[in-house]
Amino acid sequence: MKIATDWKDYVVLSTANGEKLERIGGYTFLRPDPQVIWKTDFKIKDNVDAKYTRTENKSGEWKISKRMPKSFVISRKKVKFHIEPMSFKHICLFPEQAVNWDIMSDLIRSRNGNVKVLNLFAYTGGASVECALAGASVTHVDAAKSMIDIAKINAKLNNIDNIRFIQDDCKKFVEREIRRGNKYDAIIMDPPSFGRGPKGETWKIEDDIFEFVKLCAKLLSDDKLFVLINSYTTGLQPTVMSNILNSTISGGETECYEVGLPTQEEGIILPCGCSAIKIFKEKR
């Protein structure tokens, strides 16, 4: 497991009974977490600044204190991120992904930033921003306009102008890029368990991920650097993703691992999904 331990503006304070208590910037958040199936002696406080509560129809809603603004900014290693409570309990950021940001940034800097990166299912652009700051030219693709709008905010916060933002169904975009003959040195993908594209396209990760990675392999340049897959789907374990990478893309070295966050009060690790990365260190 790789653990994101270098946040100053973000910390998981405690976990219990299906929920996690976080301090983000100067504010406390309480939201559900499906990984928290254990019980602890720590009692999570109810007097928080933002609380996400499930409703009867299995959706949910935020209850926000008057002292907390609609949105605010936190930082990590001088990189700024927009924080805002969104639907489906999101906060516009996955802090555990910091472990992958560092890996990718170091790889890009090893090529002096001369790297073309394609970020698929790119959400609010944490990885796009980190790769761009390392010097890469980034193409950021997501089907949701609202997520791209926030990614643009993150780029502006960090004075970045080397990200190309595209709202599109990721599979259709990849297919068009193949026809155009475009190539990328690195590909990142963070596919949802289930999703719909802007024109009603459906995505189910267990059914579609293998063929999608196989398709993306056609976009890799001769000087490819890495391919990273992230997953928050319970059934898609790190070794499964590693097997997919090794079955679809030859060469390189593959590493698979869980990602997690430390908890301040219990001193345990909160698992937050998993990743697999295939790295090609030698440039032709």
Helices and strands as residue ranges (DSSP letters): E 2-3, E 10-16, E 19-24, E 27-32, E 50-54, E 60-64, E 72-76, E 79-83, G 87-89, G 95-97, H 98-110, E 116-120, H 126-133, E 137-142, H 145-157, E 163-167, H 170-180, E 186-189, E 194-196, E 202-204, H 205-216, G 217-219, E 226-231, H 238-248, E 253-262, E 269-279
